[in-house]
């Protein structure tokens, strides 16, 4: 039940980002809180769409910068300027 609610909130965050980015950030914070309350992991595809430091919704090109390095992808949050690195083969 909690996992479905998290999926719904991330869907709403993606839909609302164009007009209300602050609302998208709030949806991400709510999804994170639901996951913590019910001890449910947020799926990987959703976890990579949120900043691990300020918990804002990341949209490549608008609120995040994505760069490819030799062995990893670097995603920079434009709200807090923190970087997250994800390996790829």
SEKEVEX-726428 format. One record per residue (C-alpha): residue number from 1; residue in one letter; x, y, z. Coordinates in nm, 2 decimals. Layout:
# residues N
+------+------+--------+--------+--------+
| fiba | fifi |      u |      v |      w |
+------+------+--------+--------+--------+
|  NUM |    a |      X |      Y |      Z |
...
+------+------+--------+--------+--------+
This chain:
# residues 89
+------+------+--------+--------+--------+
| fiba | fifi |      u |      v |      w |
+------+------+--------+--------+--------+
|    1 |    x |   0.00 |   0.00 |   0.00 |
|    2 |    x |   0.28 |   0.24 |   0.09 |
|    3 |    x |   0.47 |   0.15 |  -0.22 |
|    4 |    x |   0.17 |   0.23 |  -0.44 |
|    5 |    x |   0.13 |   0.57 |  -0.26 |
|    6 |    x |   0.50 |   0.65 |  -0.33 |
|    7 |    x |   0.45 |   0.57 |  -0.70 |
|    8 |    x |   0.14 |   0.79 |  -0.72 |
|    9 |    x |   0.33 |   1.08 |  -0.55 |
|   10 |    x |   0.62 |   1.06 |  -0.79 |
|   11 |    x |   0.38 |   1.05 |  -1.08 |
|   12 |    x |   0.21 |   1.36 |  -0.95 |
|   13 |    x |   0.55 |   1.52 |  -0.90 |
|   14 |    x |   0.64 |   1.46 |  -1.27 |
|   15 |    x |   0.31 |   1.59 |  -1.39 |
|   16 |    x |   0.32 |   1.91 |  -1.18 |
|   17 |    x |   0.68 |   2.00 |  -1.23 |
|   18 |    x |   0.62 |   2.22 |  -1.53 |
|   19 |    x |   0.38 |   2.46 |  -1.36 |
|   20 |    x |   0.45 |   2.41 |  -0.99 |
|   21 |    x |   0.81 |   2.29 |  -0.91 |
|   22 |    x |   0.77 |   2.36 |  -0.54 |
|   23 |    x |   0.46 |   2.13 |  -0.54 |
|   24 |    x |   0.67 |   1.86 |  -0.69 |
|   25 |    x |   0.93 |   1.90 |  -0.42 |
|   26 |    x |   0.66 |   1.87 |  -0.16 |
|   27 |    x |   0.53 |   1.54 |  -0.32 |
|   28 |    x |   0.89 |   1.40 |  -0.31 |
|   29 |    x |   0.92 |   1.49 |   0.06 |
|   30 |    x |   0.58 |   1.32 |   0.13 |
|   31 |    x |   0.69 |   1.01 |  -0.06 |
|   32 |    x |   1.01 |   0.99 |   0.14 |
|   33 |    x |   0.82 |   1.04 |   0.47 |
|   34 |    x |   0.58 |   0.76 |   0.38 |
|   35 |    x |   0.87 |   0.53 |   0.29 |
|   36 |    x |   1.04 |   0.60 |   0.63 |
|   37 |    x |   0.72 |   0.56 |   0.83 |
|   38 |    x |   0.63 |   0.22 |   0.68 |
|   39 |    x |   0.99 |   0.10 |   0.64 |
|   40 |    x |   0.95 |   0.06 |   0.26 |
|   41 |    x |   1.23 |   0.13 |   0.02 |
|   42 |    x |   1.18 |   0.38 |  -0.25 |
|   43 |    x |   1.24 |   0.21 |  -0.59 |
|   44 |    x |   1.56 |   0.29 |  -0.77 |
|   45 |    x |   1.40 |   0.47 |  -1.06 |
|   46 |    x |   1.23 |   0.71 |  -0.82 |
|   47 |    x |   1.53 |   0.74 |  -0.59 |
|   48 |    x |   1.74 |   0.88 |  -0.87 |
|   49 |    x |   1.47 |   1.14 |  -0.94 |
|   50 |    x |   1.52 |   1.31 |  -0.61 |
|   51 |    x |   1.81 |   1.49 |  -0.45 |
|   52 |    x |   1.96 |   1.30 |  -0.16 |
|   53 |    x |   2.05 |   1.62 |   0.02 |
|   54 |    x |   1.77 |   1.87 |  -0.02 |
|   55 |    x |   1.50 |   1.62 |  -0.13 |
|   56 |    x |   1.39 |   1.82 |  -0.43 |
|   57 |    x |   1.25 |   1.66 |  -0.75 |
|   58 |    x |   1.52 |   1.63 |  -1.02 |
|   59 |    x |   1.42 |   1.70 |  -1.38 |
|   60 |    x |   1.73 |   1.67 |  -1.61 |
|   61 |    x |   1.78 |   2.00 |  -1.78 |
|   62 |    x |   1.55 |   2.20 |  -1.55 |
|   63 |    x |   1.65 |   2.13 |  -1.19 |
|   64 |    x |   1.94 |   1.89 |  -1.25 |
|   65 |    x |   2.25 |   1.87 |  -1.47 |
|   66 |    x |   2.35 |   1.53 |  -1.59 |
|   67 |    x |   2.71 |   1.46 |  -1.70 |
|   68 |    x |   2.87 |   1.13 |  -1.81 |
|   69 |    x |   3.22 |   1.05 |  -1.68 |
|   70 |    x |   3.43 |   0.75 |  -1.75 |
|   71 |    x |   3.27 |   0.51 |  -1.51 |
|   72 |    x |   2.98 |   0.70 |  -1.36 |
|   73 |    x |   2.70 |   0.94 |  -1.42 |
|   74 |    x |   2.71 |   1.27 |  -1.22 |
|   75 |    x |   2.38 |   1.43 |  -1.14 |
|   76 |    x |   2.41 |   1.78 |  -1.00 |
|   77 |    x |   2.11 |   1.93 |  -0.81 |
|   78 |    x |   2.07 |   2.29 |  -0.92 |
|   79 |    x |   1.89 |   2.39 |  -0.60 |
|   80 |    x |   2.17 |   2.29 |  -0.35 |
|   81 |    x |   2.47 |   2.23 |  -0.60 |
|   82 |    x |   2.53 |   1.88 |  -0.46 |
|   83 |    x |   2.64 |   1.59 |  -0.68 |
|   84 |    x |   2.52 |   1.24 |  -0.68 |
|   85 |    x |   2.72 |   0.97 |  -0.87 |
|   86 |    x |   2.58 |   0.65 |  -1.01 |
|   87 |    x |   2.80 |   0.39 |  -1.17 |
|   88 |    x |   2.74 |   0.24 |  -1.51 |
|   89 |    x |   2.93 |  -0.03 |  -1.70 |
+------+------+--------+--------+--------+
